[in-house]
Amino acid sequence: MLTPRLGRALTQMSALRPGPRLRGWLRIAGLALLAAGAVWSLATLEFAAADLALWPLLLNALLLSPANLVLAAVTLRLSAAALGCAMPIRRAITRAAQASVAELLPLPGGAAVRGAALIEAGARPGAAAWMVLASAVLMLGLTVALASLALALLGEPLGWAGLLAGLLVTALALWHIAARVGARWLPALVAVRGATLALTSLRLMAAFAALGQEALLLQALLYALAPALGATVAIVPGGFGVNEAVAAALAGMIAASPAAAFLAVALNRALGLTAGAVLAGLLSRSGR
């Protein structure tokens, strides 16, 4: 349940975003890409529902995906603290879960909910929007750097260029954050983002295992780049179709199965959205 203050904050955050008229059609295209890619992947792998392995599916759904929401809540609390605001952990978990589900909205829903949560905690709208953007850029830079390192170690020389680009983006994000809120927040922000990336890799490994496929840690780290890049494309809900297509393309670069990568990223996304919806519902019912 959204509080009146959070509702007003969401309105303020929505006013800060552009609204391209083509976004609706592009969202439809993204969902069509997701559906077509899933059908192609299932046919390529000759995969049936009976082939789904239960234990890695449950591991992801009941442990790893909820843990990812807890890390998102810790990130939200750190962001609020850096802006001089306080956010109780229960509220942070609730808002993180709501942000996960809000990725289904036609606007950049997750970012809007996170920014609104910061406003609800007492941050100014401009500062909240800046913190959400700066945190996203930091995560993108770290993900590009580490995923590119994995790509290079897997034998693709282009990965070294990606590593340099990722390190540059990370350094710029850290410099900007330090200039705005102070350098003392940098170690914690980097640590929680690093933990999030590691957990994302484990979730992807579990998703591959559920499909009866194997993904090494370096491969999972590379595929973690897909949702990070998809999150930068706010023209479709949650990057639907985009994340999976990026993962398939990355798989092709390392001579792995694009179909398996497409399905694993889609399954991982579905489990994450389910965990967010369940947790958001439970916490809203309890009035937290």
Kinemage of the C-alpha trace (Angstrom):
@kinemage 1
@onewidth
@group {chain A} dominant
@subgroup {mainchain}
@vectorlist {calphas} color= white
{ca met a 1} P 0.000 0.000 0.000
{ca leu a 2} L 1.362 3.402 -0.946
{ca thr a 3} L 1.253 6.047 1.763
{ca pro a 4} L -0.087 9.509 0.820
{ca arg a 5} L 3.411 10.932 1.187
{ca leu a 6} L 4.888 8.258 -1.067
{ca gly a 7} L 2.127 8.881 -3.591
{ca arg a 8} L 2.960 12.594 -3.706
{ca ala a 9} L 6.657 11.714 -4.020
{ca leu a 10} L 5.928 9.416 -6.949
{ca thr a 11} L 4.107 12.287 -8.647
{ca gln a 12} L 7.148 14.505 -8.130
{ca met a 13} L 9.492 11.843 -9.510
{ca ser a 14} L 7.293 11.223 -12.538
{ca ala a 15} L 7.384 14.915 -13.344
{ca leu a 16} L 11.162 14.669 -13.697
{ca arg a 17} L 11.068 12.106 -16.509
{ca pro a 18} L 10.570 12.592 -20.253
{ca gly a 19} L 7.605 10.905 -21.961
{ca pro a 20} L 8.397 9.948 -25.566
{ca arg a 21} L 5.304 9.128 -27.609
{ca leu a 22} L 6.984 6.111 -29.176
{ca arg a 23} L 7.535 4.433 -25.827
{ca gly a 24} L 4.253 2.526 -25.921
{ca trp a 25} L 4.985 0.965 -29.314
{ca leu a 26} L 8.535 0.148 -28.298
{ca arg a 27} L 7.256 -1.582 -25.156
{ca ile a 28} L 5.017 -3.746 -27.294
{ca ala a 29} L 7.982 -4.521 -29.537
{ca gly a 30} L 10.060 -5.495 -26.506
{ca leu a 31} L 7.401 -7.868 -25.215
{ca ala a 32} L 7.029 -9.363 -28.692
{ca leu a 33} L 10.804 -9.880 -28.802
{ca leu a 34} L 10.655 -11.609 -25.421
{ca ala a 35} L 7.834 -13.927 -26.521
{ca ala a 36} L 9.435 -14.757 -29.869
{ca gly a 37} L 12.831 -15.318 -28.257
{ca ala a 38} L 11.344 -17.626 -25.632
{ca val a 39} L 9.598 -19.729 -28.279
{ca trp a 40} L 12.794 -19.919 -30.349
{ca ser a 41} L 14.909 -20.816 -27.296
{ca leu a 42} L 12.528 -23.550 -26.142
{ca ala a 43} L 12.457 -25.030 -29.620
{ca thr a 44} L 16.243 -24.832 -30.016
{ca leu a 45} L 16.907 -26.543 -26.686
{ca glu a 46} L 13.961 -28.935 -27.128
{ca phe a 47} L 13.064 -28.018 -23.573
{ca ala a 48} L 9.834 -29.065 -21.833
{ca ala a 49} L 8.411 -28.049 -18.464
{ca ala a 50} L 9.103 -31.556 -17.154
{ca asp a 51} L 12.827 -30.936 -17.701
{ca leu a 52} L 12.895 -28.105 -15.155
{ca ala a 53} L 15.123 -28.943 -12.165
{ca leu a 54} L 13.331 -28.167 -8.922
{ca trp a 55} L 16.108 -27.546 -6.403
{ca pro a 56} L 17.932 -24.705 -8.208
{ca leu a 57} L 14.543 -23.170 -9.011
{ca leu a 58} L 13.584 -23.194 -5.319
{ca leu a 59} L 17.036 -21.969 -4.292
{ca asn a 60} L 16.656 -18.940 -6.538
{ca ala a 61} L 13.010 -18.269 -5.676
{ca leu a 62} L 13.149 -18.763 -1.905
{ca leu a 63} L 16.665 -17.627 -1.006
{ca leu a 64} L 18.636 -15.816 -3.690
{ca ser a 65} L 15.875 -13.567 -5.088
{ca pro a 66} L 14.679 -12.415 -1.627
{ca ala a 67} L 18.323 -11.832 -0.651
{ca asn a 68} L 18.661 -9.616 -3.715
{ca leu a 69} L 15.743 -7.506 -2.462
{ca val a 70} L 17.429 -7.185 0.935
{ca leu a 71} L 20.585 -5.899 -0.772
{ca ala a 72} L 18.438 -3.446 -2.750
{ca ala a 73} L 16.962 -2.269 0.551
{ca val a 74} L 20.450 -1.801 2.027
{ca thr a 75} L 21.393 0.258 -1.027
{ca leu a 76} L 18.270 2.380 -0.542
{ca arg a 77} L 19.094 2.973 3.123
{ca leu a 78} L 22.660 3.949 2.247
{ca ser a 79} L 21.368 6.365 -0.385
{ca ala a 80} L 19.024 7.947 2.140
{ca ala a 81} L 21.780 8.206 4.755
{ca ala a 82} L 24.127 9.833 2.239
{ca leu a 83} L 21.458 12.492 1.672
{ca gly a 84} L 21.130 13.059 5.419
{ca cys a 85} L 17.882 11.113 5.801
{ca ala a 86} L 16.888 8.035 7.769
{ca met a 87} L 14.944 5.078 6.402
{ca pro a 88} L 13.893 2.157 8.640
{ca ile a 89} L 14.970 -1.222 7.302
{ca arg a 90} L 11.386 -2.558 7.080
{ca arg a 91} L 10.336 0.397 4.981
{ca ala a 92} L 13.448 0.054 2.829
{ca ile a 93} L 12.648 -3.613 2.129
{ca thr a 94} L 9.034 -2.725 1.318
{ca arg a 95} L 10.059 0.014 -1.105
{ca ala a 96} L 12.734 -2.202 -2.688
{ca ala a 97} L 10.118 -4.898 -3.297
{ca gln a 98} L 7.680 -2.332 -4.707
{ca ala a 99} L 10.435 -0.955 -6.957
{ca ser a 100} L 11.055 -4.455 -8.305
{ca val a 101} L 7.390 -4.875 -9.256
{ca ala a 102} L 7.217 -1.293 -10.575
{ca glu a 103} L 9.610 -2.275 -13.370
{ca leu a 104} L 6.440 -3.503 -15.102
{ca leu a 105} L 5.146 0.067 -15.363
{ca pro a 106} L 5.419 2.041 -18.614
{ca leu a 107} L 7.766 4.600 -17.060
{ca pro a 108} L 11.118 3.764 -15.429
{ca gly a 109} L 9.035 2.442 -12.525
{ca gly a 110} L 11.759 1.053 -10.293
{ca ala a 111} L 13.762 4.272 -10.426
{ca ala a 112} L 10.617 6.307 -9.739
{ca val a 113} L 9.739 4.244 -6.660
{ca arg a 114} L 13.289 4.409 -5.310
{ca gly a 115} L 13.425 8.155 -5.825
{ca ala a 116} L 9.993 8.561 -4.260
{ca ala a 117} L 11.122 6.511 -1.253
{ca leu a 118} L 14.040 8.913 -0.765
{ca ile a 119} L 11.658 11.874 -0.967
{ca glu a 120} L 9.379 10.112 1.532
{ca ala a 121} L 12.394 9.842 3.851
{ca gly a 122} L 12.929 13.596 3.639
{ca ala a 123} L 15.182 14.153 0.615
{ca arg a 124} L 14.473 16.934 -1.861
{ca pro a 125} L 13.131 15.760 -5.252
{ca gly a 126} L 16.197 16.961 -7.157
{ca ala a 127} L 18.583 15.318 -4.700
{ca ala a 128} L 16.571 12.083 -4.762
{ca ala a 129} L 16.602 11.959 -8.569
{ca trp a 130} L 20.347 12.666 -8.602
{ca met a 131} L 21.067 9.898 -6.066
{ca val a 132} L 19.023 7.321 -7.974
{ca leu a 133} L 20.825 8.228 -11.207
{ca ala a 134} L 24.287 8.321 -9.621
{ca ser a 135} L 23.722 4.951 -7.947
{ca ala a 136} L 22.539 3.445 -11.243
{ca val a 137} L 25.569 4.790 -13.120
{ca leu a 138} L 27.885 3.394 -10.435
{ca met a 139} L 26.245 -0.022 -10.732
{ca leu a 140} L 26.437 0.113 -14.523
{ca gly a 141} L 30.135 1.032 -14.442
{ca leu a 142} L 31.020 -1.749 -11.995
{ca thr a 143} L 28.993 -4.296 -13.944
{ca val a 144} L 30.521 -3.329 -17.292
{ca ala a 145} L 34.014 -3.471 -15.777
{ca leu a 146} L 33.661 -6.883 -14.124
{ca ala a 147} L 31.599 -8.442 -16.918
{ca ser a 148} L 34.140 -7.198 -19.465
{ca leu a 149} L 36.940 -8.692 -17.373
{ca ala a 150} L 35.068 -12.005 -17.434
{ca leu a 151} L 34.675 -11.653 -21.220
{ca ala a 152} L 38.403 -11.035 -21.625
{ca leu a 153} L 39.301 -14.009 -19.424
{ca leu a 154} L 36.947 -16.158 -21.500
{ca gly a 155} L 39.044 -15.367 -24.555
{ca glu a 156} L 37.422 -12.319 -26.149
{ca pro a 157} L 39.973 -9.449 -26.510
{ca leu a 158} L 37.168 -6.886 -26.805
{ca gly a 159} L 36.628 -7.431 -23.100
{ca trp a 160} L 39.744 -5.411 -22.258
{ca ala a 161} L 38.288 -2.320 -23.935
{ca gly a 162} L 35.046 -2.848 -22.037
{ca leu a 163} L 37.008 -3.141 -18.794
{ca leu a 164} L 38.655 0.231 -19.365
{ca ala a 165} L 35.312 1.830 -20.247
{ca gly a 166} L 33.665 0.357 -17.163
{ca leu a 167} L 36.461 1.525 -14.887
{ca leu a 168} L 36.207 5.024 -16.352
{ca val a 169} L 32.441 5.195 -15.762
{ca thr a 170} L 32.915 3.845 -12.234
{ca ala a 171} L 35.624 6.386 -11.442
{ca leu a 172} L 33.493 9.265 -12.744
{ca ala a 173} L 30.482 8.093 -10.738
{ca leu a 174} L 32.544 7.769 -7.557
{ca trp a 175} L 34.108 11.189 -8.078
{ca his a 176} L 30.689 12.774 -8.589
{ca ile a 177} L 29.194 11.068 -5.535
{ca ala a 178} L 32.170 12.049 -3.376
{ca ala a 179} L 31.910 15.657 -4.534
{ca arg a 180} L 28.212 15.758 -3.691
{ca val a 181} L 27.854 13.798 -0.435
{ca gly a 182} L 31.415 13.046 0.704
{ca ala a 183} L 33.937 10.273 0.115
{ca arg a 184} L 33.078 8.435 3.342
{ca trp a 185} L 30.072 6.838 1.637
{ca leu a 186} L 32.042 5.357 -1.242
{ca pro a 187} L 33.338 2.124 0.392
{ca ala a 188} L 29.861 1.094 1.553
{ca leu a 189} L 28.240 1.940 -1.780
{ca val a 190} L 30.865 -0.004 -3.741
{ca ala a 191} L 30.674 -2.969 -1.331
{ca val a 192} L 26.897 -3.340 -1.548
{ca arg a 193} L 26.965 -2.962 -5.346
{ca gly a 194} L 29.700 -5.583 -5.551
{ca ala a 195} L 27.669 -7.925 -3.353
{ca thr a 196} L 24.631 -7.331 -5.566
{ca leu a 197} L 26.628 -8.238 -8.669
{ca ala a 198} L 27.961 -11.400 -7.026
{ca leu a 199} L 24.446 -12.404 -5.987
{ca thr a 200} L 23.136 -11.725 -9.493
{ca ser a 201} L 25.780 -14.090 -10.851
{ca leu a 202} L 24.734 -16.809 -8.381
{ca arg a 203} L 21.077 -16.315 -9.321
{ca leu a 204} L 21.942 -16.736 -12.989
{ca met a 205} L 23.937 -19.888 -12.274
{ca ala a 206} L 20.887 -21.271 -10.456
{ca ala a 207} L 18.650 -20.297 -13.401
{ca phe a 208} L 20.928 -22.142 -15.823
{ca ala a 209} L 20.940 -25.179 -13.523
{ca ala a 210} L 17.133 -25.137 -13.374
{ca leu a 211} L 17.140 -25.398 -17.167
{ca gly a 212} L 19.544 -28.327 -17.064
{ca gln a 213} L 22.354 -26.146 -18.396
{ca glu a 214} L 25.740 -25.329 -16.892
{ca ala a 215} L 27.183 -21.850 -16.515
{ca leu a 216} L 30.582 -21.191 -14.993
{ca leu a 217} L 30.971 -18.276 -12.603
{ca leu a 218} L 32.782 -16.207 -15.246
{ca gln a 219} L 29.963 -16.853 -17.712
{ca ala a 220} L 27.309 -15.896 -15.155
{ca leu a 221} L 29.234 -12.721 -14.358
{ca leu a 222} L 29.262 -11.892 -18.066
{ca tyr a 223} L 25.510 -12.477 -18.374
{ca ala a 224} L 24.948 -10.183 -15.392
{ca leu a 225} L 25.729 -7.407 -17.836
{ca ala a 226} L 22.421 -8.076 -19.625
{ca pro a 227} L 20.042 -6.692 -16.941
{ca ala a 228} L 22.432 -3.817 -16.267
{ca leu a 229} L 22.316 -2.765 -19.916
{ca gly a 230} L 18.595 -3.465 -20.142
{ca ala a 231} L 17.971 -1.182 -17.175
{ca thr a 232} L 19.474 1.706 -19.134
{ca val a 233} L 16.841 1.193 -21.857
{ca ala a 234} L 13.735 2.712 -20.272
{ca ile a 235} L 11.605 2.331 -23.385
{ca val a 236} L 10.226 -1.080 -22.382
{ca pro a 237} L 8.923 -2.271 -18.989
{ca gly a 238} L 11.929 -3.597 -17.090
{ca gly a 239} L 13.849 -3.991 -20.335
{ca phe a 240} L 11.632 -6.928 -21.370
{ca gly a 241} L 13.156 -8.627 -24.378
{ca val a 242} L 16.210 -6.372 -24.253
{ca asn a 243} L 17.926 -8.141 -21.335
{ca glu a 244} L 17.390 -11.537 -22.887
{ca ala a 245} L 18.562 -10.445 -26.332
{ca val a 246} L 21.733 -8.951 -24.840
{ca ala a 247} L 22.417 -12.192 -22.960
{ca ala a 248} L 21.969 -14.210 -26.140
{ca ala a 249} L 24.379 -11.920 -27.993
{ca leu a 250} L 26.952 -12.217 -25.204
{ca ala a 251} L 26.631 -16.009 -25.311
{ca gly a 252} L 27.422 -15.918 -29.029
{ca met a 253} L 30.627 -14.023 -28.284
{ca ile a 254} L 31.962 -16.854 -26.117
{ca ala a 255} L 30.639 -19.757 -28.234
{ca ala a 256} L 27.984 -20.640 -25.636
{ca ser a 257} L 24.303 -21.340 -26.255
{ca pro a 258} L 22.346 -18.133 -26.997
{ca ala a 259} L 19.070 -20.001 -26.458
{ca ala a 260} L 20.098 -21.135 -22.974
{ca ala a 261} L 21.282 -17.641 -22.060
{ca phe a 262} L 18.010 -16.115 -23.289
{ca leu a 263} L 15.878 -18.510 -21.243
{ca ala a 264} L 18.051 -18.301 -18.113
{ca val a 265} L 17.878 -14.508 -18.005
{ca ala a 266} L 14.115 -14.616 -18.617
{ca leu a 267} L 13.615 -17.202 -15.859
{ca asn a 268} L 15.796 -15.251 -13.458
{ca arg a 269} L 13.765 -12.113 -14.167
{ca ala a 270} L 10.473 -13.955 -13.600
{ca leu a 271} L 11.651 -15.306 -10.246
{ca gly a 272} L 12.845 -11.862 -9.166
{ca leu a 273} L 9.546 -10.223 -10.084
{ca thr a 274} L 7.630 -12.963 -8.253
{ca ala a 275} L 9.722 -12.523 -5.121
{ca gly a 276} L 9.192 -8.763 -5.254
{ca ala a 277} L 5.431 -9.089 -5.737
{ca val a 278} L 5.043 -11.586 -2.892
{ca leu a 279} L 7.193 -9.609 -0.476
{ca ala a 280} L 5.561 -6.295 -1.386
{ca gly a 281} L 2.125 -7.837 -0.863
{ca leu a 282} L 3.021 -9.385 2.482
{ca leu a 283} L 4.593 -6.227 3.864
{ca ser a 284} L 1.748 -4.038 2.581
{ca arg a 285} L -0.821 -6.285 4.248
{ca ser a 286} L 1.063 -6.056 7.539
{ca gly a 287} L 1.100 -2.263 7.272
{ca arg a 288} L 4.876 -2.066 7.146
